[in-house]
Amino acid sequence: MARHPVTREPVWFNYAHGFHISRMDDEIRDAISTSPEDTDSQLWPNNALWGDGTDIDPGIINEVNDIIVGKTVQFDWRKGDILVVDNMLVAHGRQRYSGPRRILLKMAEAHADAASHGG
């Protein structure tokens, strides 16, 4: 959790649902593995855990992902479109696609209080 720097509201500001080891399917494992002896923790070092270091049940991660899918908004880009995202209030990503793409990115100021929702 973190506190939004403008609204001061506590917000879920992390990617635990994406970093959890349960998201590493066989296709991803095959793509990043260099040896049959590779362990899951070697291949997926950013695994999300509870704050006390214990494992998060994959079922909880599935519930979070189901909520995200249920709240997903998709749109077709048109030439000249610009998207501005408040990274703390809106999760964002993309679906698989084919074809060329061009990404232009401008980052604004960093938020120093992302590790805590206090203050």
N, CA, C and O atoms as CSV, one atom per row, in Angstrom:
chain,resi,resn,atom,element,x,y,z
A,1,MET,N,N,0.843,-1.175,0.000
A,1,MET,CA,C,0.000,0.000,0.000
A,1,MET,C,C,0.889,1.240,0.000
A,1,MET,O,O,2.005,1.217,0.521
A,2,ALA,N,N,0.397,2.290,-0.573
A,2,ALA,CA,C,1.097,3.574,-0.555
A,2,ALA,C,C,0.042,4.671,-0.440
A,2,ALA,O,O,-1.135,4.432,-0.708
A,3,ARG,N,N,0.455,5.852,-0.051
A,3,ARG,CA,C,-0.464,6.981,0.019
A,3,ARG,C,C,-0.250,7.829,-1.223
A,3,ARG,O,O,0.875,8.223,-1.530
A,4,HIS,N,N,-1.337,8.106,-1.937
A,4,HIS,CA,C,-1.243,8.927,-3.148
A,4,HIS,C,C,-0.753,10.327,-2.763
A,4,HIS,O,O,-1.275,10.916,-1.816
A,5,PRO,N,N,0.240,10.870,-3.478
A,5,PRO,CA,C,0.832,12.151,-3.081
A,5,PRO,C,C,-0.115,13.345,-3.229
A,5,PRO,O,O,0.110,14.381,-2.602
A,6,VAL,N,N,-1.162,13.226,-4.037
A,6,VAL,CA,C,-2.090,14.338,-4.223
A,6,VAL,C,C,-3.378,14.120,-3.425
A,6,VAL,O,O,-3.787,14.989,-2.655
A,7,THR,N,N,-4.012,12.967,-3.610
A,7,THR,CA,C,-5.285,12.716,-2.935
A,7,THR,C,C,-5.106,12.278,-1.489
A,7,THR,O,O,-6.045,12.362,-0.697
A,8,ARG,N,N,-3.908,11.812,-1.134
A,8,ARG,CA,C,-3.551,11.292,0.188
A,8,ARG,C,C,-4.321,10.020,0.541
A,8,ARG,O,O,-4.270,9.575,1.688
A,9,GLU,N,N,-5.025,9.434,-0.408
A,9,GLU,CA,C,-5.742,8.189,-0.167
A,9,GLU,C,C,-4.777,7.013,-0.196
A,9,GLU,O,O,-3.813,7.023,-0.962
A,10,PRO,N,N,-5.026,5.994,0.634
A,10,PRO,CA,C,-4.204,4.783,0.524
A,10,PRO,C,C,-4.599,4.026,-0.750
A,10,PRO,O,O,-5.783,3.847,-1.035
A,11,VAL,N,N,-3.602,3.591,-1.500
A,11,VAL,CA,C,-3.862,2.879,-2.749
A,11,VAL,C,C,-3.016,1.610,-2.818
A,11,VAL,O,O,-1.913,1.551,-2.273
A,12,TRP,N,N,-3.557,0.590,-3.503
A,12,TRP,CA,C,-2.809,-0.626,-3.796
A,12,TRP,C,C,-1.838,-0.240,-4.886
A,12,TRP,O,O,-2.250,-0.013,-6.024
A,13,PHE,N,N,-0.570,-0.162,-4.571
A,13,PHE,CA,C,0.430,0.306,-5.528
A,13,PHE,C,C,1.557,-0.710,-5.595
A,13,PHE,O,O,2.642,-0.487,-5.059
A,14,ASN,N,N,1.290,-1.821,-6.255
A,14,ASN,CA,C,2.323,-2.822,-6.447
A,14,ASN,C,C,1.894,-3.765,-7.563
A,14,ASN,O,O,0.804,-3.639,-8.123
A,15,TYR,N,N,2.744,-4.676,-7.862
A,15,TYR,CA,C,2.479,-5.627,-8.936
A,15,TYR,C,C,2.633,-7.052,-8.415
A,15,TYR,O,O,3.103,-7.944,-9.121
A,16,ALA,N,N,2.223,-7.242,-7.156
A,16,ALA,CA,C,2.362,-8.567,-6.541
A,16,ALA,C,C,1.656,-9.634,-7.366
A,16,ALA,O,O,2.158,-10.750,-7.504
A,17,HIS,N,N,0.504,-9.298,-7.910
A,17,HIS,CA,C,-0.262,-10.275,-8.689
A,17,HIS,C,C,0.471,-10.681,-9.969
A,17,HIS,O,O,0.235,-11.770,-10.491
A,18,GLY,N,N,1.343,-9.833,-10.473
A,18,GLY,CA,C,2.104,-10.168,-11.672
A,18,GLY,C,C,3.446,-10.816,-11.372
A,18,GLY,O,O,3.938,-11.636,-12.147
A,19,PHE,N,N,4.033,-10.443,-10.239
A,19,PHE,CA,C,5.338,-10.986,-9.872
A,19,PHE,C,C,5.254,-12.321,-9.148
A,19,PHE,O,O,6.267,-13.007,-9.013
A,20,HIS,N,N,4.078,-12.702,-8.681
A,20,HIS,CA,C,3.958,-13.950,-7.930
A,20,HIS,C,C,4.406,-15.123,-8.790
A,20,HIS,O,O,4.125,-15.167,-9.987
A,21,ILE,N,N,5.094,-16.058,-8.183
A,21,ILE,CA,C,5.673,-17.191,-8.916
A,21,ILE,C,C,4.618,-18.029,-9.641
A,21,ILE,O,O,4.935,-18.714,-10.613
A,22,SER,N,N,3.380,-17.980,-9.182
A,22,SER,CA,C,2.314,-18.733,-9.858
A,22,SER,C,C,2.037,-18.203,-11.258
A,22,SER,O,O,1.379,-18.877,-12.051
A,23,ARG,N,N,2.529,-17.004,-11.577
A,23,ARG,CA,C,2.333,-16.429,-12.915
A,23,ARG,C,C,3.349,-16.987,-13.908
A,23,ARG,O,O,3.213,-16.771,-15.113
A,24,MET,N,N,4.376,-17.711,-13.415
A,24,MET,CA,C,5.389,-18.288,-14.295
A,24,MET,C,C,4.854,-19.611,-14.839
A,24,MET,O,O,4.966,-20.649,-14.187
A,25,ASP,N,N,4.282,-19.565,-16.014
A,25,ASP,CA,C,3.779,-20.794,-16.620
A,25,ASP,C,C,4.903,-21.504,-17.387
A,25,ASP,O,O,6.033,-21.018,-17.434
A,26,ASP,N,N,4.587,-22.640,-17.976
A,26,ASP,CA,C,5.609,-23.426,-18.684
A,26,ASP,C,C,6.238,-22.656,-19.840
A,26,ASP,O,O,7.434,-22.793,-20.097
A,27,GLU,N,N,5.443,-21.849,-20.537
A,27,GLU,CA,C,5.970,-21.075,-21.670
A,27,GLU,C,C,7.006,-20.057,-21.191
A,27,GLU,O,O,8.060,-19.905,-21.808
A,28,ILE,N,N,6.711,-19.367,-20.106
A,28,ILE,CA,C,7.664,-18.400,-19.550
A,28,ILE,C,C,8.896,-19.130,-19.020
A,28,ILE,O,O,10.028,-18.711,-19.264
A,29,ARG,N,N,8.670,-20.209,-18.304
A,29,ARG,CA,C,9.794,-20.984,-17.741
A,29,ARG,C,C,10.741,-21.417,-18.858
A,29,ARG,O,O,11.956,-21.266,-18.736
A,30,ASP,N,N,10.188,-21.955,-19.943
A,30,ASP,CA,C,11.022,-22.397,-21.058
A,30,ASP,C,C,11.796,-21.238,-21.677
A,30,ASP,O,O,12.941,-21.408,-22.095
A,31,ALA,N,N,11.173,-20.058,-21.737
A,31,ALA,CA,C,11.810,-18.901,-22.365
A,31,ALA,C,C,12.973,-18.357,-21.543
A,31,ALA,O,O,13.940,-17.848,-22.110
A,32,ILE,N,N,12.897,-18.456,-20.214
A,32,ILE,CA,C,13.942,-17.860,-19.387
A,32,ILE,C,C,14.935,-18.863,-18.815
A,32,ILE,O,O,15.956,-18.470,-18.250
A,33,SER,N,N,14.650,-20.140,-18.954
A,33,SER,CA,C,15.527,-21.160,-18.396
A,33,SER,C,C,16.687,-21.461,-19.337
A,33,SER,O,O,16.523,-21.506,-20.556
A,34,THR,N,N,17.859,-21.666,-18.748
A,34,THR,CA,C,19.031,-22.038,-19.548
A,34,THR,C,C,19.506,-23.444,-19.228
A,34,THR,O,O,20.408,-23.960,-19.887
A,35,SER,N,N,18.901,-24.074,-18.209
A,35,SER,CA,C,19.332,-25.397,-17.785
A,35,SER,C,C,18.173,-26.112,-17.092
A,35,SER,O,O,17.386,-25.474,-16.393
A,36,PRO,N,N,18.059,-27.428,-17.276
A,36,PRO,CA,C,17.015,-28.175,-16.563
A,36,PRO,C,C,17.164,-28.097,-15.043
A,36,PRO,O,O,16.209,-28.347,-14.307
A,37,GLU,N,N,18.367,-27.748,-14.577
A,37,GLU,CA,C,18.612,-27.647,-13.137
A,37,GLU,C,C,18.170,-26.309,-12.544
A,37,GLU,O,O,18.207,-26.140,-11.325
A,38,ASP,N,N,17.751,-25.351,-13.385
A,38,ASP,CA,C,17.305,-24.050,-12.881
A,38,ASP,C,C,16.139,-24.234,-11.913
A,38,ASP,O,O,15.184,-24.954,-12.204
A,39,THR,N,N,16.230,-23.581,-10.772
A,39,THR,CA,C,15.136,-23.644,-9.800
A,39,THR,C,C,14.171,-22.491,-10.062
A,39,THR,O,O,14.532,-21.491,-10.681
A,40,ASP,N,N,12.948,-22.646,-9.584
A,40,ASP,CA,C,11.964,-21.578,-9.751
A,40,ASP,C,C,12.451,-20.272,-9.134
A,40,ASP,O,O,12.264,-19.207,-9.724
A,41,SER,N,N,13.072,-20.335,-7.955
A,41,SER,CA,C,13.527,-19.102,-7.307
A,41,SER,C,C,14.674,-18.438,-8.076
A,41,SER,O,O,14.820,-17.217,-8.024
A,42,GLN,N,N,15.487,-19.222,-8.784
A,42,GLN,CA,C,16.530,-18.632,-9.631
A,42,GLN,C,C,15.899,-17.926,-10.834
A,42,GLN,O,O,16.339,-16.846,-11.230
A,43,LEU,N,N,14.876,-18.537,-11.404
A,43,LEU,CA,C,14.246,-17.987,-12.600
A,43,LEU,C,C,13.301,-16.837,-12.284
A,43,LEU,O,O,13.079,-15.966,-13.126
A,44,TRP,N,N,12.751,-16.828,-11.093
A,44,TRP,CA,C,11.710,-15.854,-10.736
A,44,TRP,C,C,12.096,-15.166,-9.418
A,44,TRP,O,O,11.416,-15.351,-8.409
A,45,PRO,N,N,13.174,-14.378,-9.417
A,45,PRO,CA,C,13.687,-13.818,-8.161
A,45,PRO,C,C,12.803,-12.734,-7.543
A,45,PRO,O,O,12.993,-12.390,-6.376
A,46,ASN,N,N,11.849,-12.192,-8.286
A,46,ASN,CA,C,10.988,-11.128,-7.765
A,46,ASN,C,C,9.670,-11.659,-7.224
A,46,ASN,O,O,8.689,-10.919,-7.154
A,47,ASN,N,N,9.634,-12.920,-6.845
A,47,ASN,CA,C,8.412,-13.512,-6.317
A,47,ASN,C,C,7.837,-12.650,-5.201
A,47,ASN,O,O,8.570,-12.164,-4.339
A,48,ALA,N,N,6.517,-12.465,-5.222
A,48,ALA,CA,C,5.833,-11.685,-4.189
A,48,ALA,C,C,5.484,-12.586,-3.015
A,48,ALA,O,O,4.986,-13.699,-3.189
A,49,LEU,N,N,5.755,-12.082,-1.819
A,49,LEU,CA,C,5.473,-12.792,-0.571
A,49,LEU,C,C,4.681,-11.866,0.347
A,49,LEU,O,O,4.613,-10.659,0.115
A,50,TRP,N,N,4.086,-12.435,1.386
A,50,TRP,CA,C,3.466,-11.606,2.414
A,50,TRP,C,C,4.567,-10.800,3.097
A,50,TRP,O,O,5.744,-11.138,2.976
A,51,GLY,N,N,4.204,-9.751,3.805
A,51,GLY,CA,C,5.166,-8.881,4.483
A,51,GLY,C,C,6.058,-9.607,5.467
A,51,GLY,O,O,7.169,-9.155,5.744
A,52,ASP,N,N,5.586,-10.737,6.005
A,52,ASP,CA,C,6.408,-11.496,6.954
A,52,ASP,C,C,7.272,-12.545,6.268
A,52,ASP,O,O,7.930,-13.342,6.937
A,53,GLY,N,N,7.274,-12.550,4.923
A,53,GLY,CA,C,8.121,-13.466,4.168
A,53,GLY,C,C,7.489,-14.804,3.831
A,53,GLY,O,O,8.125,-15.632,3.177
A,54,THR,N,N,6.252,-15.040,4.260
A,54,THR,CA,C,5.592,-16.310,3.948
A,54,THR,C,C,4.963,-16.261,2.563
A,54,THR,O,O,4.679,-15.190,2.025
A,55,ASP,N,N,4.752,-17.445,2.002
A,55,ASP,CA,C,4.188,-17.558,0.658
A,55,ASP,C,C,2.751,-17.066,0.608
A,55,ASP,O,O,1.982,-17.244,1.554
A,56,ILE,N,N,2.404,-16.447,-0.506
A,56,ILE,CA,C,1.019,-16.081,-0.788
A,56,ILE,C,C,0.410,-17.231,-1.566
A,56,ILE,O,O,0.976,-17.671,-2.567
A,57,ASP,N,N,-0.724,-17.719,-1.124
A,57,ASP,CA,C,-1.402,-18.815,-1.804
A,57,ASP,C,C,-1.756,-18.394,-3.237
A,57,ASP,O,O,-2.318,-17.316,-3.435
A,58,PRO,N,N,-1.437,-19.224,-4.238
A,58,PRO,CA,C,-1.763,-18.883,-5.626
A,58,PRO,C,C,-3.251,-18.593,-5.834
A,58,PRO,O,O,-3.605,-17.837,-6.739
A,59,GLY,N,N,-4.123,-19.178,-5.018
A,59,GLY,CA,C,-5.558,-18.904,-5.135
A,59,GLY,C,C,-5.890,-17.439,-4.877
A,59,GLY,O,O,-6.782,-16.877,-5.512
A,60,ILE,N,N,-5.167,-16.823,-3.940
A,60,ILE,CA,C,-5.374,-15.402,-3.663
A,60,ILE,C,C,-4.916,-14.573,-4.858
A,60,ILE,O,O,-5.581,-13.613,-5.247
A,61,ILE,N,N,-3.785,-14.947,-5.432
A,61,ILE,CA,C,-3.285,-14.244,-6.618
A,61,ILE,C,C,-4.290,-14.384,-7.763
A,61,ILE,O,O,-4.525,-13.425,-8.498
A,62,ASN,N,N,-4.883,-15.568,-7.918
A,62,ASN,CA,C,-5.907,-15.762,-8.958
A,62,ASN,C,C,-7.107,-14.865,-8.717
A,62,ASN,O,O,-7.661,-14.312,-9.667
A,63,GLU,N,N,-7.522,-14.709,-7.462
A,63,GLU,CA,C,-8.648,-13.823,-7.150
A,63,GLU,C,C,-8.324,-12.383,-7.529
A,63,GLU,O,O,-9.154,-11.695,-8.123
A,64,VAL,N,N,-7.116,-11.923,-7.189
A,64,VAL,CA,C,-6.703,-10.564,-7.547
A,64,VAL,C,C,-6.710,-10.396,-9.059
A,64,VAL,O,O,-7.209,-9.392,-9.566
A,65,ASN,N,N,-6.161,-11.370,-9.787
A,65,ASN,CA,C,-6.148,-11.279,-11.245
A,65,ASN,C,C,-7.556,-11.302,-11.835
A,65,ASN,O,O,-7.822,-10.619,-12.825
A,66,ASP,N,N,-8.459,-12.078,-11.240
A,66,ASP,CA,C,-9.855,-12.085,-11.708
A,66,ASP,C,C,-10.490,-10.702,-11.541
A,66,ASP,O,O,-11.222,-10.243,-12.418
A,67,ILE,N,N,-10.212,-10.044,-10.423
A,67,ILE,CA,C,-10.735,-8.689,-10.203
A,67,ILE,C,C,-10.179,-7.740,-11.250
A,67,ILE,O,O,-10.913,-6.929,-11.814
A,68,ILE,N,N,-8.885,-7.842,-11.509
A,68,ILE,CA,C,-8.250,-6.978,-12.509
A,68,ILE,C,C,-8.872,-7.193,-13.885
A,68,ILE,O,O,-9.178,-6.232,-14.590
A,69,VAL,N,N,-9.057,-8.452,-14.264
A,69,VAL,CA,C,-9.678,-8.747,-15.568
A,69,VAL,C,C,-11.096,-8.160,-15.619
A,69,VAL,O,O,-11.511,-7.613,-16.640
A,70,GLY,N,N,-11.823,-8.278,-14.520
A,70,GLY,CA,C,-13.189,-7.757,-14.471
A,70,GLY,C,C,-13.272,-6.244,-14.566
A,70,GLY,O,O,-14.296,-5.705,-14.985
A,71,LYS,N,N,-12.216,-5.558,-14.186
A,71,LYS,CA,C,-12.179,-4.091,-14.224
A,71,LYS,C,C,-11.435,-3.546,-15.444
A,71,LYS,O,O,-11.297,-2.333,-15.603
A,72,THR,N,N,-10.959,-4.444,-16.298
A,72,THR,CA,C,-10.165,-4.025,-17.457
A,72,THR,C,C,-11.003,-3.243,-18.458
A,72,THR,O,O,-12.137,-3.609,-18.769
A,73,VAL,N,N,-10.420,-2.163,-18.952
A,73,VAL,CA,C,-11.024,-1.361,-20.007
A,73,VAL,C,C,-10.085,-1.434,-21.199
A,73,VAL,O,O,-8.888,-1.177,-21.071
A,74,GLN,N,N,-10.625,-1.783,-22.352
A,74,GLN,CA,C,-9.807,-1.846,-23.561
A,74,GLN,C,C,-10.329,-0.833,-24.576
A,74,GLN,O,O,-11.513,-0.496,-24.585
A,75,PHE,N,N,-9.444,-0.364,-25.412
A,75,PHE,CA,C,-9.844,0.557,-26.470
A,75,PHE,C,C,-8.909,0.385,-27.651
A,75,PHE,O,O,-7.785,-0.097,-27.511
A,76,ASP,N,N,-9.385,0.780,-28.799
A,76,ASP,CA,C,-8.566,0.750,-30.013
A,76,ASP,C,C,-7.873,2.096,-30.171
A,76,ASP,O,O,-8.512,3.149,-30.152
A,77,TRP,N,N,-6.564,2.041,-30.326
A,77,TRP,CA,C,-5.803,3.262,-30.548
A,77,TRP,C,C,-6.082,3.795,-31.938
A,77,TRP,O,O,-6.253,3.031,-32.888
A,78,ARG,N,N,-6.126,5.102,-32.047
A,78,ARG,CA,C,-6.237,5.765,-33.348
A,78,ARG,C,C,-5.047,6.707,-33.493
A,78,ARG,O,O,-4.491,7.180,-32.502
A,79,LYS,N,N,-4.674,6.966,-34.709
A,79,LYS,CA,C,-3.542,7.846,-34.970
A,79,LYS,C,C,-3.738,9.165,-34.235
A,79,LYS,O,O,-4.801,9.781,-34.310
A,80,GLY,N,N,-2.699,9.587,-33.524
A,80,GLY,CA,C,-2.738,10.841,-32.786
A,80,GLY,C,C,-3.176,10.693,-31.335
A,80,GLY,O,O,-3.121,11.662,-30.577
A,81,ASP,N,N,-3.611,9.502,-30.932
A,81,ASP,CA,C,-4.034,9.289,-29.546
A,81,ASP,C,C,-2.857,9.448,-28.581
A,81,ASP,O,O,-1.720,9.090,-28.890
A,82,ILE,N,N,-3.162,9.985,-27.430
A,82,ILE,CA,C,-2.203,10.115,-26.343
A,82,ILE,C,C,-2.890,9.597,-25.085
A,82,ILE,O,O,-4.068,9.874,-24.857
A,83,LEU,N,N,-2.164,8.857,-24.283
A,83,LEU,CA,C,-2.699,8.338,-23.037
A,83,LEU,C,C,-1.848,8.863,-21.890
A,83,LEU,O,O,-0.629,8.692,-21.883
A,84,VAL,N,N,-2.494,9.503,-20.921
A,84,VAL,CA,C,-1.821,9.970,-19.722
A,84,VAL,C,C,-2.338,9.107,-18.574
A,84,VAL,O,O,-3.547,8.982,-18.380
A,85,VAL,N,N,-1.417,8.514,-17.813
A,85,VAL,CA,C,-1.789,7.573,-16.766
A,85,VAL,C,C,-1.218,8.037,-15.432
A,85,VAL,O,O,-0.023,8.309,-15.317
A,86,ASP,N,N,-2.087,8.124,-14.426
A,86,ASP,CA,C,-1.610,8.299,-13.054
A,86,ASP,C,C,-1.254,6.904,-12.582
A,86,ASP,O,O,-2.132,6.110,-12.245
A,87,ASN,N,N,0.025,6.610,-12.559
A,87,ASN,CA,C,0.510,5.260,-12.318
A,87,ASN,C,C,0.099,4.701,-10.958
A,87,ASN,O,O,0.118,3.486,-10.759
A,88,MET,N,N,-0.268,5.565,-10.030
A,88,MET,CA,C,-0.697,5.080,-8.717
A,88,MET,C,C,-2.182,4.755,-8.680
A,88,MET,O,O,-2.618,3.979,-7.830
A,89,LEU,N,N,-2.964,5.328,-9.578
A,89,LEU,CA,C,-4.409,5.117,-9.544
A,89,LEU,C,C,-4.914,4.160,-10.614
A,89,LEU,O,O,-6.030,3.647,-10.516
A,90,VAL,N,N,-4.103,3.918,-11.631
A,90,VAL,CA,C,-4.549,3.093,-12.744
A,90,VAL,C,C,-3.496,2.030,-13.056
A,90,VAL,O,O,-2.353,2.351,-13.380
A,91,ALA,N,N,-3.891,0.779,-12.956
A,91,ALA,CA,C,-3.025,-0.293,-13.441
A,91,ALA,C,C,-3.095,-0.252,-14.966
A,91,ALA,O,O,-4.145,0.053,-15.533
A,92,HIS,N,N,-2.006,-0.551,-15.615
A,92,HIS,CA,C,-2.019,-0.504,-17.072
A,92,HIS,C,C,-1.158,-1.613,-17.636
A,92,HIS,O,O,-0.235,-2.107,-16.988
A,93,GLY,N,N,-1.478,-1.988,-18.845
A,93,GLY,CA,C,-0.742,-3.043,-19.519
A,93,GLY,C,C,-1.238,-3.160,-20.942
A,93,GLY,O,O,-1.877,-2.252,-21.473
A,94,ARG,N,N,-0.940,-4.265,-21.536
A,94,ARG,CA,C,-1.404,-4.500,-22.901
A,94,ARG,C,C,-1.695,-5.978,-23.079
A,94,ARG,O,O,-1.158,-6.829,-22.370
A,95,GLN,N,N,-2.552,-6.259,-24.035
A,95,GLN,CA,C,-2.832,-7.636,-24.422
A,95,GLN,C,C,-1.863,-8.017,-25.535
A,95,GLN,O,O,-1.251,-7.153,-26.163
A,96,ARG,N,N,-1.732,-9.300,-25.768
A,96,ARG,CA,C,-0.869,-9.752,-26.871
A,96,ARG,C,C,-1.415,-9.240,-28.197
A,96,ARG,O,O,-2.623,-9.090,-28.378
A,97,TYR,N,N,-0.518,-8.983,-29.093
A,97,TYR,CA,C,-0.885,-8.522,-30.426
A,97,TYR,C,C,0.274,-8.807,-31.359
A,97,TYR,O,O,1.350,-9.218,-30.924
A,98,SER,N,N,0.049,-8.585,-32.642
A,98,SER,CA,C,1.136,-8.719,-33.605
A,98,SER,C,C,1.219,-7.434,-34.407
A,98,SER,O,O,0.266,-6.656,-34.460
A,99,GLY,N,N,2.351,-7.225,-35.020
A,99,GLY,CA,C,2.543,-6.034,-35.832
A,99,GLY,C,C,3.515,-5.071,-35.181
A,99,GLY,O,O,3.924,-5.259,-34.035
A,100,PRO,N,N,3.880,-4.039,-35.923
A,100,PRO,CA,C,4.852,-3.073,-35.404
A,100,PRO,C,C,4.217,-2.175,-34.343
A,100,PRO,O,O,3.001,-1.988,-34.308
A,101,ARG,N,N,5.070,-1.628,-33.483
A,101,ARG,CA,C,4.593,-0.662,-32.517
A,101,ARG,C,C,5.690,0.353,-32.245
A,101,ARG,O,O,6.874,0.074,-32.435
A,102,ARG,N,N,5.293,1.506,-31.809
A,102,ARG,CA,C,6.222,2.573,-31.451
A,102,ARG,C,C,5.757,3.112,-30.108
A,102,ARG,O,O,4.612,3.542,-29.963
A,103,ILE,N,N,6.643,3.086,-29.139
A,103,ILE,CA,C,6.304,3.542,-27.801
A,103,ILE,C,C,7.133,4.771,-27.476
A,103,ILE,O,O,8.360,4.752,-27.574
A,104,LEU,N,N,6.460,5.822,-27.096
A,104,LEU,CA,C,7.113,7.026,-26.615
A,104,LEU,C,C,6.679,7.183,-25.168
A,104,LEU,O,O,5.486,7.139,-24.871
A,105,LEU,N,N,7.625,7.363,-24.272
A,105,LEU,CA,C,7.309,7.398,-22.859
A,105,LEU,C,C,7.948,8.607,-22.206
A,105,LEU,O,O,9.114,8.917,-22.453
A,106,LYS,N,N,7.191,9.276,-21.383
A,106,LYS,CA,C,7.714,10.385,-20.578
A,106,LYS,C,C,7.310,10.115,-19.148
A,106,LYS,O,O,6.125,9.987,-18.840
A,107,MET,N,N,8.289,10.028,-18.279
A,107,MET,CA,C,8.019,9.798,-16.866
A,107,MET,C,C,8.018,11.138,-16.143
A,107,MET,O,O,8.825,12.021,-16.435
A,108,ALA,N,N,7.104,11.271,-15.202
A,108,ALA,CA,C,7.051,12.465,-14.372
A,108,ALA,C,C,7.855,12.216,-13.113
A,108,ALA,O,O,8.688,11.310,-13.073
A,109,GLU,N,N,7.618,12.996,-12.104
A,109,GLU,CA,C,8.381,12.861,-10.866
A,109,GLU,C,C,8.143,11.532,-10.185
A,109,GLU,O,O,7.047,10.975,-10.260
A,110,ALA,N,N,9.157,11.027,-9.525
A,110,ALA,CA,C,9.043,9.777,-8.776
A,110,ALA,C,C,8.322,10.044,-7.469
A,110,ALA,O,O,8.323,11.162,-6.954
A,111,HIS,N,N,7.717,9.011,-6.951
A,111,HIS,CA,C,7.031,9.128,-5.671
A,111,HIS,C,C,7.875,8.431,-4.615
A,111,HIS,O,O,8.016,7.208,-4.643
A,112,ALA,N,N,8.432,9.187,-3.693
A,112,ALA,CA,C,9.375,8.654,-2.711
A,112,ALA,C,C,8.705,7.842,-1.612
A,112,ALA,O,O,9.385,7.069,-0.938
A,113,ASP,N,N,7.400,7.985,-1.403
A,113,ASP,CA,C,6.714,7.331,-0.298
A,113,ASP,C,C,6.027,6.032,-0.733
A,113,ASP,O,O,5.087,5.591,-0.071
A,114,ALA,N,N,6.469,5.418,-1.816
A,114,ALA,CA,C,5.792,4.238,-2.343
A,114,ALA,C,C,5.916,3.040,-1.435
A,114,ALA,O,O,5.102,2.121,-1.535
A,115,ALA,N,N,6.886,3.005,-0.563
A,115,ALA,CA,C,7.070,1.828,0.300
A,115,ALA,C,C,6.162,1.844,1.526
A,115,ALA,O,O,6.079,0.849,2.245
A,116,SER,N,N,5.491,2.942,1.769
A,116,SER,CA,C,4.677,3.036,2.972
A,116,SER,C,C,3.437,3.877,2.704
A,116,SER,O,O,3.478,4.820,1.913
A,117,HIS,N,N,2.353,3.540,3.352
A,117,HIS,CA,C,1.154,4.362,3.199
A,117,HIS,C,C,0.996,5.328,4.365
A,117,HIS,O,O,-0.057,5.945,4.524
A,118,GLY,N,N,2.013,5.459,5.163
A,118,GLY,CA,C,1.964,6.383,6.287
A,118,GLY,C,C,2.317,7.797,5.879
A,118,GLY,O,O,2.637,8.061,4.720
A,119,GLY,N,N,2.257,8.692,6.829
A,119,GLY,CA,C,2.746,10.050,6.645
A,119,GLY,C,C,1.893,10.929,5.918
A,119,GLY,O,O,2.233,12.095,5.718
